[in-house]
Amino acid sequence: MLDRSVIRLVCFFSVGVTCLVLPTLTKAESPGDQHVKIELISEQDAIVPHRKVWVGIRFDLQDGWHTYWVNPGDSGEPPRIEWELPEGFEADAIQWPYPQRLSIPPFADFGYEHQVLLIAAVQTPPGLKEGVRERIAARVHYLVCRDVCIPGQKQLELTLPVKSRAVAGSDLQLFEATRCRLPQPAPERWKISAASIGDDFVLNLIIGRSAGAPQFFPLEEEQIENAAPQTATTIPGGFRLHLKKSGHLLKPLSRLRGVMVLGSGKAYRVDIPVSQSSSNVHTQ
């Protein structure tokens, strides 16, 4: 089994080889720009003083190419965003839509194909003068992959007027669709337990209904074997999910933190204590 650092080395070696055969680029271009279009967009048409304005980094990827989630899986790196904001403006953390599992046997990555929008709220200060235009900018560092991986960076900017009232912009539907894919807190009525049993973590989720084909995406690396099948069985009021432990897990795990995606397409954040057991799991 290869260590993630070795996988990354192979990935970036591929990058170097790829860059040798790419056409000549201008200083403003990155090699990855040929495979992904990246834009900075806003949900609203204006900035309202002392209110939040939602902005997003939109990735439109060529067919067959992908970029990465906050935990990229067995290889890759997630996008990194450096904000450049006017004085008094503050950006909240990026909101990550739940990913898809990208199988690249014998590995698996967590990421996005086709299109993804990474959104963040920007808090604006009071006292902004109406009619003035404010510049929101971001430098985006990213990695796109297919058979090879190509790093890139893009300088983006957006200028919006200051108004006393804002209305939805042309990208409203994309922001709304993205929010539908954001993991929500697990409902308090759910009963969730996890146990370490042999080579598996075994999760019981009593949620009051069957869940279709659930998937678990860990927030931290090297806890589970990302490419291993996640076997789910139906139990009264929910399901039981078997996750194969990572071969790189060096000590007992006290908690499993991640995103649980149900068959309905709804995603939930979970933070589950892990009991150390050699017997069957019992629901709590």
C-alpha positions, 0 to 999 in steps of 0.5 A: 500500500502506498503512502499518501506522500508517495501518491502525491509525488507520483501525481506531481511528477505527472504534472511536470511531464505534462507541463513539458508538452503544453503549448506556450502560455501567457504570464496570466495563464496556468496550465490548468486553465485549459481544463477548468474555467474559474470565476468569482461570482456574487449571489446579489447585485450589490453590497449593503453596508453591515450585511453579509454578501454571499460570493462563490468560486465557480469551477467549470471543469472539462469532461473527465477532469476533477478537482478536490473536496476539503479531504481529497482522499488518496491523492490531490489537494483541495483548492486554497483561496486567499481573499483580498478584501477592502478594509473592514470586510471579513470573509467567513470559512468556505462552505464545501458541498458534499463530494462524490467518490472518484474511483481510480483503482486501487485508490479513491479520491473525494472531489467534484466533476463538471461544476462546483461552487464553493461559497462564502459569506463576506461581512461588510462594515457599516458606514460604506458610502452608497454609490461607491463600487467595492472590489472583492478579489481572491487568488485561487490555488487549485489542482485538476486531475484526469490521467495526470494532475495539473496545478494552477492559480487564478487571480479573480475579482468582482466589483459591486456597487454599494446600495441600501438594498440588494436584489438577487443576481443572475447566479441565484439558482446556482447558489440555491442548488449549492446550498442543497448540497451543503451538509447539515447538522445531524438531527438531534433525534438521530441515534448514532453509535460506532465501534472499532471491531477488527478491521472495520469501524461499524456504525449504527444510525437509527434515523427513523427510516431506511436510508437507501445507499448511504455513503460516509466521507471522512473529514480527516485523512487516513482513517478509512480505506477510501476505495473499499466498499462501504457495506450497508445493511438495513436495521430497524429504524435505520442502517448499519454501515461497515467502513474498512480501517485505513492501513495507515491508522497507527492508533485507536481512533476516538471519534469519526468525523465526517459527512454522511450522504443518504440515498435521498441526496441529503448530507449531514455532518456527524461526529461519532465517538468510537468504542473499542469493542470485539463484539457486536455493536448495539444501538444506543 
